[in-house]
Amino acid sequence: MTGILNIQANNNHNHNNINHNTNNNHHTDTNNNNTNNNTNNNTNTNTNTNKNQNKVQILRSNHADYIHALSFDHYGRRVATCSGDRTVRVWDLDEEGQFASGTNDGSEWKAHMSAVNGASWAHPEFGQLLATCGSDGMAIVWEERAGCGLAGMLMGGGSNSTVGVTETTSTTATSKRWIDRARLTDSRRALSTVKFAPRHLRLQLATASSDGMVRIYEAVDVANLHQWVLKNSIQAEQSQLSTSSSLEQQLGVRCLDWCTGRFEPPTLVVGGCSSGNLTIYRYSDASRTWDVCMKLEGHVSPRRGVLDVAWCPNVGRSYHLIASCGRDEILRIHKLNRVYNHPNISKDDNNTSTKNKSSKDNSNNSNNNSNNNNSNNNNNTAATSTTSSKGMKGLKLDSTQVLDTNGAQVWRCAWNITGTVLASSGDQGLVQLWKSDFQGHWKCVSHIHGSMAEQVEDKKQMEKNEVARIHHPPSHA
C-alpha cells in the first residue's frame, strides 16, 4: 500500500510481579517474659520472564506514491523516507518512543525533479547530513539548519521553520530547514542508490547508476560542503544503452554497500541488476584505483539481478559476512576470511605496530625491515589502508549459505548494529529476522507481518461500523 510505513519495536523486559502477603503472629510467653515473634511470610510471586512487547506503529507518511527506500540515522532516532512523488520526509523519535513528523515544520520537502530512489545518513560527527538520489540522475547532499528539527527544539530552537522548496499551505514559512549543500550531476542516467562511507574513511559517498557506473565522491572541506570532488569511477556493469536493449539490461547497478572494518582498506560490494553479478572492489593506494578483489555467487537464474546487498558490521570478528538477495528469490549469506601475504602475520594481529623492534631470527629481521621501508614510503596513506601494507592480500570465500524464505521474493536485507541479526523484507508484507546458531547455521527466529497491524485496525473499524449499523439502522423514506 502506498504511503504507509509500519515500524515494529521488540522490547525484551523481565517483569517481576510480586504480591507480598505477610502475617505477623506474635506469641508472648508471660511466664518466661520471652516474646517469640513467629512471622509467616507468604509470598506469591508471579514472574514473567523475557516477555516480548511488540509495539507496532503505523506512520501515515502522506506520500502520494510508493515509498522507495527508508534510512535510519546512526542512533536510530531519525528515519528518512523517500517516495516516487519526488518528496523526502524525516521522522523524529519523541519522548514517548513514537516516530512523529510535522506537516508544516519543514520535515517534508520536494527533493528531486523525479522519483527519489535512495537516501543515506552521514555520521553525526559531520552534522545532520542526508544524501538522496533520484531518477533525474542527481545526488543531493542536504544539511539541516542549526536550531531546527527535534534536536533544535529540545535546545530551544524554532519549531515552525520550513524548507523553502516544500509545497506547504503556510504562507509565512519562508525559512529553510533542509538546505541542499551540493548537487552531484555526473550521471546521465537514473541513480538507484547512494551510501555514505564509514566515519574513518572521512566524508565520502558512493552512488550507483543505471549506466553501470559507481562513483565515489569526497568533500574537499568538511566545513564547506559545497565542494565535492569525484575521486574515482568504477565501471561495474557494461552499459547497454541501445534502443534494442531490454529494460532489464539497462538497469545497471542496483545496490552497493561499504565495508565498515576500521583496519580494512576501503572496500565496496556492488550488486548488478543487469548481469546479476556480486563483485567486491578494494581501493589500492599504489595505483589509486578501485580493483576487483573477488566475485561472489550472484543471482542469475531463473531471473537475473541483485536487488539488495548488505555488508555486516565488523565488531571484532576475524571474518566478514555479506547478505544479498536477488530476483531469483534467493537470500544468501557469504562468509569471507582474510588472506595474508606474510606467514607470520596472524588474523588477530590487526593492531600491531608497523615497526617491529625485536625479532627471533635474521629472516624475520629482513622481512620487518622491508615492511618498515614500505610504510615509510607511504606516509601519506590513510590509516585504514595500513593493514594492506602489513601483509593483507585480500579476501577468500569460506562458505555460502542459502536461507529458506519459503519461496517468497526478498527485496531488501539489512543487519543490526552489532551484526548478529539479519532482517529481510519481501512480498506479502513479511519481514523475517535471522540469527546464527552455535554451528554457524542461519535460521529464522522471528517474523513480522507488516500489514498485520493495519488489518487488525481495519477489522476493529469494521466491527464498530457493524455495531453502529445494528443499533442505528438507516431510515428508509
Buried (B, 14 or more C-beta within 10 A) or exposed (E): EEBBBBBBEEEEEEEEEEEEEEEEEEEEEEEEEEEEEEEEEEEEEEEEEEEEEEEBBBBEBEBEBEBBBBBBBBEEBBBBBBBBBBBBBBBBBEEEEEBEBBEBBBBBBBBBEEBBBBBBBBBBEBBBBBBBBBBBBBBBBBBBBEBBBBBBBEEEBBBBBBBBBBEBEEEEBEBBBBBBBBEBEBBEBBBBBBBBBBBBBEBBBBBBBBBBBBBBBBBEEEEEBEEBEEBBBBEBBEBBEEEEEEEBBBBBBBBBBBBBBBBBBBBBBBBBBBBBBBBBBBBBBEEEEBEEBBEBBBBBEEEBBBBBBBBBBBEEEEBBBBBBBBBBBBBBBBBBEBEBEBEBBEEEBBEEEBEBEEBEEEEBEEBBEEBBEBBEEBEEBBEBBBBBBBBBEBBEBEEBBEBEBEEBBBBBBBBBEEBEBBBBBBEEBBBBBBBBEEEEEBEBEBEBBBBBBBEEEEEEEEEEEEEEEEEEEEEEE
